[in-house]
Amino acid sequence: MLVRTGALLVAVLGALTAVWADAPAVRARAAVLIDADTGQVLYAKNAHMRLPPASLTKIMTAILVLERCDLDATVKASRRATLVEPSSMHLREGEQVKVRDLLYALMLRSANDAAVALAEHVAGSVEAFAQQMNQKARALGAKNTHFVNPHGLHHPQHLSTAYDLALITRYAMQNETFRAIVKTPFYIVERSHNQDDLWMVNKAKFLYLYPYAEGVKTGYTRQAGFCFAGSAIRDGRRLISVVLDSKQREADTIALMEHGFNDWVRIDLAEGTLVGTLRVENGEPEQLTVRLAQPLRWAVPKAERPRYHWAVVANPPTPPVQLGAVVGTLVLYRDGRPLLKLPVVAAHEVVPRSKLASLSGWILGGGLLTVIWRWQRRRRLMRSYIRVQRKPYRA
């Protein structure tokens, strides 16, 4: 096992030598790389082509189970679940397994029988569960996806795209339990039957080949080819990739991740960052400090970073200005063209300047001008007197 893994690692690194320097030379039929925080597409190849997703389907199955089930609930395996084609965890009719253990079997071993058992537990039937999968897909913006089953075994109408699957994976990775499952190397399930089959080993070689890997899911059918949805995190940045029908899915995935981490940088301003000041006519104080109302995060190509800048755009506010009031926008520009707009808010209150304060200001200002004028006049007179005194006396 270690020898084969080592040989695969050497092959992967060799394939990537020429790839990491520039944009990745991905061999997959379709591929996409997105920034998990912003949803930006950093790389795309046939990203909207409808293709069979194979077991990447199970990402959506896991989402619905996590959102609608008690993980400690017990599922009783039906005959239909036991008859589904492998891969499987070899469920037996009437066997009782907790939802949590079925999820690990689903995502690590890619057990199709676990998928059917979970679907029936959630919705009563595979068909009803598929309807729920499609509803969730539309809610997530996966417009070119249509699910027929919970496992991904081939069906001519069971289709998705690299981009849609990346959206689904991005959403799934926001779930803490999902993240914990997909990055687990192995798991020992509890079951009422078949005590000789307890170990669920993660099929994702990506976890062992890439130091920043988090999972997520392998897939294969003869019609779909080798597929993979991956997630990796480095220095707080999470990237999501999907490759469909790839003869080197691990190498393609790693090449995409390296491209995203090395060739893209993020403009990142935290919520609450002070971003400028505005003058408030007749306000007290006259300068209003403004801050970001929400984080600014945007990925840009590293080589093009100087082409981006941000500035605060606002009309002069009129007092009173309440703390937290929206007073303008922070605009991110690329080559002078607006790209992204975020609200900026007042970092403190500004009250109207009182008439008495204004009058006092005028009086004080007038008095100060008078003093200066008298001082300058006195100085001129003294200079004239000195010049007169210095002239020689003539009889």
C-alpha positions as CSV (number, residue, x, y, z in Angstrom):
1,M,0.0,0.0,0.0
2,L,2.8,2.5,1.0
3,V,4.8,1.6,-2.1
4,R,1.9,2.2,-4.4
5,T,1.0,5.5,-2.7
6,G,4.7,6.6,-2.9
7,A,4.8,5.7,-6.6
8,L,1.6,7.7,-7.2
9,L,3.0,10.7,-5.4
10,V,6.1,10.7,-7.6
11,A,3.9,10.4,-10.7
12,V,1.7,13.3,-9.5
13,L,4.6,15.6,-8.7
14,G,6.3,14.8,-12.0
15,A,3.1,15.6,-13.9
16,L,2.9,18.9,-12.1
17,T,6.4,20.2,-12.7
18,A,5.5,22.1,-15.8
19,V,2.0,23.0,-14.6
20,W,2.7,24.9,-11.4
21,A,4.7,27.7,-13.1
22,D,1.7,29.0,-15.1
23,A,-2.0,28.3,-15.4
24,P,-2.8,24.6,-14.9
25,A,-2.8,22.2,-17.9
26,V,-5.8,20.3,-16.7
27,R,-6.6,17.1,-18.6
28,A,-10.1,16.6,-17.2
29,R,-13.0,16.9,-19.7
30,A,-14.5,19.6,-17.4
31,A,-13.1,21.4,-14.4
32,V,-13.6,24.5,-12.2
33,L,-11.8,26.2,-9.3
34,I,-13.6,28.6,-7.0
35,D,-12.8,30.7,-4.0
36,A,-14.9,29.4,-1.2
37,D,-15.4,32.7,0.5
38,T,-16.3,34.9,-2.5
39,G,-17.6,32.3,-4.9
40,Q,-15.4,33.7,-7.6
41,V,-14.4,31.4,-10.4
42,L,-10.6,31.3,-10.6
43,Y,-10.3,28.7,-13.4
44,A,-12.9,27.1,-15.7
45,K,-12.8,24.5,-18.4
46,N,-16.2,23.4,-19.8
47,A,-17.5,24.3,-16.4
48,H,-21.2,24.4,-17.5
49,M,-21.1,21.3,-19.6
50,R,-23.7,18.8,-18.4
51,L,-22.1,15.5,-17.5
52,P,-22.8,12.5,-15.3
53,P,-21.5,13.3,-11.8
54,A,-21.0,9.7,-10.5
55,S,-20.6,9.6,-6.7
56,L,-20.1,13.3,-6.4
57,T,-23.9,13.1,-6.1
58,K,-23.4,11.9,-2.6
59,I,-22.3,15.4,-1.5
60,M,-25.9,16.5,-2.0
61,T,-27.2,13.4,-0.3
62,A,-25.0,14.1,2.8
63,I,-26.2,17.8,2.9
64,L,-29.9,16.8,3.1
65,V,-29.2,14.1,5.7
66,L,-27.2,16.5,7.9
67,E,-29.9,19.2,7.7
68,R,-32.9,16.9,8.2
69,C,-31.8,14.0,10.5
70,D,-30.8,13.3,14.0
71,L,-27.3,11.7,13.6
72,D,-28.0,9.3,16.5
73,A,-31.3,8.1,14.9
74,T,-31.4,4.4,13.8
75,V,-32.0,3.4,10.2
76,K,-33.4,0.0,9.3
77,A,-32.1,-1.2,6.0
78,S,-34.7,-2.1,3.4
79,R,-34.5,-4.8,0.8
80,R,-34.1,-2.2,-1.9
81,A,-31.1,-0.8,-0.1
82,T,-29.4,-4.2,0.1
83,L,-29.9,-4.9,-3.6
84,V,-28.2,-1.7,-4.9
85,E,-25.0,-2.3,-6.9
86,P,-21.7,-1.9,-5.1
87,S,-19.7,-0.2,-3.9
88,S,-21.4,-0.9,-0.6
89,M,-21.0,-1.5,3.1
90,H,-22.9,-4.8,2.5
91,L,-26.0,-4.0,4.4
92,R,-28.4,-6.8,5.2
93,E,-32.2,-6.5,5.1
94,G,-33.5,-5.4,8.5
95,E,-30.0,-4.4,9.7
96,Q,-30.0,-1.3,12.0
97,V,-27.3,1.4,11.7
98,K,-27.2,4.9,13.0
99,V,-27.4,7.8,10.6
100,R,-23.9,9.0,11.6
101,D,-22.3,5.6,10.7
102,L,-24.2,5.5,7.4
103,L,-22.9,9.0,6.6
104,Y,-19.3,7.9,7.1
105,A,-19.9,4.8,5.0
106,L,-21.4,7.1,2.3
107,M,-18.6,9.6,2.1
108,L,-15.5,7.5,2.9
109,R,-16.3,4.1,1.2
110,S,-18.9,5.7,-1.2
111,A,-21.4,3.0,-0.1
112,N,-24.4,3.0,-2.5
113,D,-26.5,0.9,-0.1
114,A,-26.0,3.5,2.6
115,A,-27.2,6.2,0.2
116,V,-30.4,4.4,-0.5
117,A,-31.0,3.6,3.2
118,L,-30.5,7.3,4.1
119,A,-32.7,8.5,1.3
120,E,-35.5,6.3,2.4
121,H,-35.0,7.4,6.0
122,V,-35.3,11.1,5.1
123,A,-38.0,11.1,2.5
124,G,-39.7,7.6,2.5
125,S,-38.4,6.7,-1.0
126,V,-35.6,7.2,-3.4
127,E,-37.8,9.1,-5.8
128,A,-39.1,11.5,-3.1
129,F,-35.5,12.1,-1.9
130,A,-34.4,12.9,-5.4
131,Q,-37.1,15.6,-5.6
132,Q,-35.7,17.1,-2.4
133,M,-32.2,17.0,-3.9
134,N,-33.3,18.9,-7.0
135,Q,-35.1,21.5,-4.9
136,K,-32.0,22.0,-2.8
137,A,-29.8,22.2,-6.0
138,R,-32.0,25.0,-7.4
139,A,-31.9,26.9,-4.0
140,L,-28.1,26.8,-4.2
141,G,-28.0,28.1,-7.8
142,A,-27.1,24.8,-9.4
143,K,-29.4,25.4,-12.4
144,N,-28.0,22.8,-14.7
145,T,-28.3,19.9,-12.3
146,H,-30.9,17.1,-12.2
147,F,-30.7,14.2,-9.8
148,V,-32.5,10.9,-10.2
149,N,-30.9,9.0,-7.3
150,P,-28.9,9.6,-4.1
151,H,-25.8,7.6,-5.1
152,G,-24.8,8.6,-8.7
153,L,-25.0,5.3,-10.4
154,H,-25.6,6.1,-14.1
155,H,-28.9,7.2,-15.4
156,P,-29.2,9.2,-18.7
157,Q,-31.1,12.0,-16.9
158,H,-28.8,12.2,-13.9
159,L,-26.6,15.1,-14.8
160,S,-24.7,18.0,-13.4
161,T,-21.8,20.4,-14.2
162,A,-18.4,21.1,-12.7
163,Y,-19.6,24.6,-11.7
164,D,-22.8,23.3,-10.1
165,L,-21.0,20.6,-8.2
166,A,-18.5,23.3,-6.9
167,L,-21.4,25.3,-5.6
168,I,-22.9,22.3,-3.9
169,T,-19.5,21.4,-2.4
170,R,-18.9,25.0,-1.3
171,Y,-22.2,24.9,0.6
172,A,-21.4,21.5,2.1
173,M,-18.0,22.7,3.5
174,Q,-19.8,25.3,5.6
175,N,-21.1,22.5,7.7
176,E,-18.7,21.5,10.5
177,T,-19.9,17.9,10.6
178,F,-19.5,17.5,6.9
179,R,-15.9,18.9,7.0
180,A,-15.1,16.5,9.8
181,I,-16.4,13.4,7.9
182,V,-14.7,14.1,4.6
183,K,-11.3,14.6,6.0
184,T,-11.4,11.5,8.2
185,P,-8.9,8.8,7.0
186,F,-10.9,5.9,8.3
187,Y,-13.8,5.2,10.6
188,I,-15.2,2.2,12.5
189,V,-18.9,1.9,12.2
190,E,-21.3,0.3,14.7
191,R,-23.9,-2.1,13.1
192,S,-26.3,-4.8,14.2
193,H,-25.1,-7.3,11.5
194,N,-22.0,-8.1,9.5
195,Q,-19.5,-7.5,12.3
196,D,-16.6,-8.5,10.0
197,D,-17.1,-5.3,7.9
198,L,-16.7,-2.3,10.2
199,W,-13.8,-0.3,8.7
200,M,-14.6,2.5,6.4
201,V,-11.5,3.8,4.7
202,N,-11.4,7.1,2.8
203,K,-11.0,6.6,-0.9
204,A,-9.7,10.2,-1.5
205,K,-6.0,9.9,-2.3
206,F,-5.9,13.7,-2.5
207,L,-6.0,13.7,1.4
208,Y,-2.6,12.0,1.5
209,L,-1.0,13.7,-1.6
210,Y,-1.6,17.3,-0.8
211,P,-0.7,18.9,2.6
212,Y,-3.6,21.4,2.6
213,A,-6.3,18.9,1.5
214,E,-9.6,18.6,3.4
215,G,-11.3,16.0,1.2
216,V,-14.0,15.8,-0.3
217,K,-15.4,13.1,-2.6
218,T,-14.3,10.7,-5.3
219,G,-16.6,9.4,-8.1
220,Y,-16.4,6.8,-10.9
221,T,-18.7,5.1,-13.4
222,R,-17.8,3.9,-16.8
223,Q,-19.9,6.6,-18.4
224,A,-18.7,9.4,-16.1
225,G,-15.0,8.5,-15.9
226,F,-12.9,9.4,-12.8
227,C,-14.2,12.5,-11.0
228,F,-13.3,14.4,-7.9
229,A,-14.6,17.3,-5.8
230,G,-11.8,18.7,-3.6
231,S,-11.4,21.2,-0.9
232,A,-8.1,22.7,0.5
233,I,-7.3,25.4,2.9
234,R,-4.1,27.4,3.3
235,D,-3.4,30.5,5.3
236,G,-7.1,30.8,6.0
237,R,-8.1,30.7,2.3
238,R,-10.3,27.8,1.2
239,L,-10.5,26.7,-2.4
240,I,-13.0,24.3,-4.0
241,S,-12.2,22.3,-7.2
242,V,-14.2,19.9,-9.3
243,V,-12.8,17.7,-12.1
244,L,-15.0,15.5,-14.2
245,D,-13.9,12.6,-16.5
246,S,-10.2,12.9,-15.7
247,K,-7.5,10.3,-16.2
248,Q,-5.4,12.0,-13.6
249,R,-7.9,13.4,-11.1
250,E,-5.4,13.8,-8.2
251,A,-2.8,15.6,-10.4
252,D,-5.5,17.8,-11.9
253,T,-6.9,18.7,-8.5
254,I,-3.5,19.6,-7.0
255,A,-2.6,21.6,-10.1
256,L,-5.8,23.6,-9.7
257,M,-5.2,24.2,-6.0
258,E,-1.6,25.3,-6.5
259,H,-2.8,27.7,-9.2
260,G,-5.3,29.2,-6.8
261,F,-3.0,29.6,-3.9
262,N,0.1,30.7,-5.8
263,D,-1.2,32.8,-8.7
264,W,-4.1,34.5,-6.9
265,V,-4.0,36.8,-3.9
266,R,-6.9,38.2,-1.9
267,I,-7.7,41.8,-1.1
268,D,-9.0,41.4,2.4
269,L,-10.4,44.1,4.7
270,A,-12.1,43.0,7.9
271,E,-15.5,44.2,9.0
272,G,-15.1,47.4,11.1
273,T,-11.9,48.5,9.3
274,L,-11.5,52.3,9.3
275,V,-11.3,53.3,5.7
276,G,-11.4,57.1,5.6
277,T,-13.0,60.4,6.8
278,L,-15.7,62.6,5.5
279,R,-16.1,66.4,6.2
280,V,-19.5,67.2,7.8
281,E,-20.6,70.8,7.2
282,N,-21.8,72.5,10.5
283,G,-21.1,69.3,12.4
284,E,-19.4,68.6,15.7
285,P,-16.9,67.2,15.1
286,E,-16.3,68.4,11.5
287,Q,-14.5,65.1,10.5
288,L,-16.5,61.8,10.4
289,T,-14.5,58.6,10.5
290,V,-16.1,55.8,8.5
291,R,-15.7,52.0,8.7
292,L,-16.6,49.0,6.7
293,A,-20.0,47.5,7.5
294,Q,-19.0,44.0,6.2
295,P,-15.8,42.3,5.2
296,L,-14.2,43.0,1.8
297,R,-12.8,39.9,0.3
298,W,-11.9,39.6,-3.4
299,A,-9.4,37.4,-5.2
300,V,-7.3,38.9,-7.9
301,P,-4.5,37.5,-10.1
302,K,-1.2,38.2,-8.3
303,A,0.4,39.6,-11.4
304,E,-2.4,42.2,-11.8
305,R,-2.7,43.3,-8.2
306,P,-1.5,46.9,-9.0
307,R,-4.5,47.3,-11.3
308,Y,-6.9,47.2,-8.3
309,H,-7.6,49.9,-5.7
310,W,-10.4,51.0,-3.4
311,A,-11.9,54.3,-2.4
312,V,-14.7,55.7,-0.3
313,V,-17.5,57.3,-2.4
314,A,-20.1,59.4,-0.5
315,N,-22.0,62.7,-0.6
316,P,-21.2,65.1,2.3
317,P,-23.3,63.9,5.2
318,T,-25.6,66.4,7.0
319,P,-25.7,66.4,10.8
320,P,-27.0,64.7,12.9
321,V,-25.2,61.5,12.0
322,Q,-26.0,58.4,14.1
323,L,-23.4,55.8,15.1
324,G,-23.6,53.0,12.6
325,A,-25.6,55.0,10.0
326,V,-24.8,54.1,6.4
327,V,-23.0,57.2,4.9
328,G,-21.5,55.9,1.6
329,T,-19.9,53.0,-0.1
330,L,-16.4,51.6,-0.4
331,V,-15.8,50.8,-4.1
332,L,-13.2,48.3,-5.4
333,Y,-11.9,49.4,-8.8
334,R,-10.1,47.6,-11.5
335,D,-8.4,49.9,-14.0
336,G,-10.7,52.6,-12.8
337,R,-13.9,50.6,-13.4
338,P,-16.1,49.8,-10.3
339,L,-16.0,46.1,-9.6
340,L,-17.5,45.7,-6.1
341,K,-19.4,48.0,-3.7
342,L,-19.8,47.6,0.1
343,P,-21.5,50.0,2.6
344,V,-19.5,52.2,4.9
345,V,-21.0,53.4,8.2
346,A,-20.3,56.1,10.7
347,A,-17.8,55.1,13.4
348,H,-19.1,57.8,15.8
349,E,-21.9,60.3,16.2
350,V,-21.8,63.8,14.7
351,V,-24.2,66.4,16.2
352,P,-25.2,69.7,14.6
353,R,-23.0,72.6,15.7
354,S,-25.1,74.9,17.9
355,K,-25.8,78.5,16.8
356,L,-24.2,79.8,20.0
357,A,-21.0,77.8,19.2
358,S,-21.0,79.2,15.7
359,L,-21.5,82.8,17.0
360,S,-18.8,82.3,19.5
361,G,-16.6,81.0,16.7
362,W,-17.2,84.1,14.6
363,I,-16.6,86.4,17.6
364,L,-13.5,84.5,18.6
365,G,-12.3,84.6,15.0
366,G,-13.1,88.3,14.6
367,G,-11.3,89.1,17.9
368,L,-8.3,87.1,16.8
369,L,-8.1,88.9,13.5
370,T,-8.3,92.3,15.3
371,V,-5.5,91.4,17.6
372,I,-3.3,90.3,14.7
373,W,-4.2,93.5,12.7
374,R,-3.3,95.7,15.7
375,W,0.0,93.8,16.3
376,Q,1.0,94.2,12.6
377,R,0.1,97.9,12.7
378,R,2.1,98.5,15.8
379,R,5.0,96.6,14.2
380,R,4.9,98.8,11.1
381,L,4.8,102.0,13.2
382,M,7.8,100.8,15.2
383,R,9.8,100.1,12.1
384,S,8.9,103.6,10.7
385,Y,10.0,105.2,14.0
386,I,13.3,103.4,14.0
387,R,14.1,104.4,10.4
388,V,13.4,108.1,11.3
389,Q,15.7,107.9,14.4
390,R,18.5,106.5,12.3
391,K,18.6,109.3,9.7
392,P,21.6,111.7,10.2
393,Y,20.8,115.2,11.7
394,R,21.5,118.1,9.3
395,A,21.5,121.7,10.5
